Amino acid sequence: MPLSEHEQRLLEQIERALVDDDPKFASSVRTGDRRQKARRKLQLGGLLVVVGLAVLIAGAVAESVPLGVLGFLVAFGGAALGVLHYRGATGAVEAAGPAGPRGSTAGGRGGRRGRQPMKNRLEERFRRRYDQ
């Protein structure tokens, strides 16, 4: 639902006051900045994958094992960089809503439980089995 003109003016005033009060904090909480940084890292990861594969192929053609290993490592690093920043670049982090009740699952038995750490889930399973 779009904001009314009055609400937009109030929001702009609050943002200006925040920037005036603490500009470093204001720049760190802007969502557009985070997404843009994540997109750049995702693009850099894709570029590294392409360059790494080219170096890997060049190492195979030149029959140079160290060059091939270097190409593999560069491609692997690029893929890891892309995977780590994919959610932030696509906005999936902001789109995720709050989890439901702590013990409930959305999809039945196989559903994920929000952001509950794996250790807590395993401890809860152990307690349920022990109590039975």
C-alpha positions in Angstrom: 0.0 0.0 0.0 1.5 3.4 -1.0 2.1 6.0 1.6 0.0 9.2 1.7 1.7 12.6 1.0 1.7 13.4 4.6 3.3 10.1 5.6 5.9 10.5 2.8 6.8 14.0 4.1 7.1 12.7 7.7 9.3 9.8 6.5 11.6 12.2 4.6 11.9 14.4 7.7 12.8 11.4 9.8 15.4 10.3 7.2 16.9 13.8 7.0 17.1 14.0 10.8 18.8 10.5 11.0 21.3 11.5 8.3 22.1 14.8 10.2 22.3 13.1 13.5 24.4 10.0 12.6 25.4 9.9 8.9 27.6 6.8 9.2 24.7 4.8 10.7 22.3 6.1 8.2 24.5 5.0 5.3 24.9 1.6 6.8 21.2 0.9 7.1 20.1 1.9 3.6 18.8 -1.2 1.9 19.8 0.0 -1.6 23.5 0.2 -0.7 23.5 -3.4 0.6 21.8 -4.8 -2.5 24.1 -2.9 -4.8 27.2 -4.1 -3.1 25.9 -7.7 -3.1 25.1 -7.4 -6.9 28.6 -6.2 -7.6 30.1 -9.1 -5.6 27.8 -11.5 -7.5 28.9 -10.0 -10.8 32.5 -10.3 -9.7 31.9 -13.9 -8.8 30.5 -14.6 -12.2 33.5 -12.9 -13.9 35.9 -14.9 -11.7 34.2 -18.2 -12.7 34.6 -17.3 -16.4 38.2 -16.2 -16.0 39.0 -19.3 -13.9 37.5 -21.7 -16.5 39.5 -19.9 -19.2 42.7 -20.4 -17.2 41.8 -24.0 -16.5 41.3 -24.7 -20.2 44.6 -22.9 -21.0 46.3 -25.0 -18.4 44.9 -28.2 -20.0 45.9 -27.0 -23.5 49.4 -26.1 -22.3 49.6 -29.3 -20.3 50.5 -27.3 -17.2 49.1 -28.7 -14.0 49.8 -25.7 -11.8 48.1 -23.4 -14.3 45.1 -25.8 -14.3 44.9 -25.9 -10.5 45.1 -22.1 -10.4 42.3 -21.8 -12.9 40.2 -24.3 -10.8 40.8 -22.3 -7.6 39.9 -19.0 -9.2 36.7 -20.5 -10.7 35.8 -22.1 -7.3 36.4 -18.9 -5.5 34.2 -17.0 -7.9 31.4 -19.6 -7.5 31.7 -19.3 -3.7 31.6 -15.5 -3.9 28.5 -15.7 -6.1 26.7 -18.2 -3.9 27.4 -16.3 -0.7 26.0 -13.0 -2.1 23.1 -14.4 -4.2 20.4 -13.9 -1.6 21.5 -10.3 -0.8 21.7 -9.4 -4.5 18.2 -10.7 -5.4 16.5 -9.2 -2.4 15.5 -12.6 -0.9 16.8 -11.4 2.5 14.4 -8.5 2.7 11.5 -10.5 1.3 11.8 -13.1 4.1 9.1 -12.5 6.7 9.1 -13.4 10.4 8.8 -17.1 11.3 5.7 -18.5 12.8 5.5 -20.1 16.3 8.7 -21.6 17.4 7.8 -25.3 17.2 5.6 -25.2 14.2 6.5 -26.0 10.6 4.8 -24.6 7.5 5.2 -27.6 5.3 4.4 -30.4 7.7 7.2 -32.8 8.6 9.8 -31.7 6.0 9.4 -27.9 6.5 12.1 -25.6 7.8 11.6 -23.9 11.1 12.3 -20.3 10.4 15.8 -19.2 11.5 16.1 -21.6 14.5 19.8 -22.8 14.7 20.5 -26.4 13.9 21.8 -27.1 17.4 18.5 -26.0 18.9 16.5 -28.2 16.5 18.6 -31.2 17.3 18.3 -30.7 21.0 14.5 -30.3 20.6 14.3 -33.6 18.7 16.4 -35.3 21.3 14.2 -34.1 24.1 11.0 -35.2 22.3 12.5 -38.7 21.8 13.7 -38.9 25.4 10.3 -37.8 26.8 8.4 -40.5 24.8 
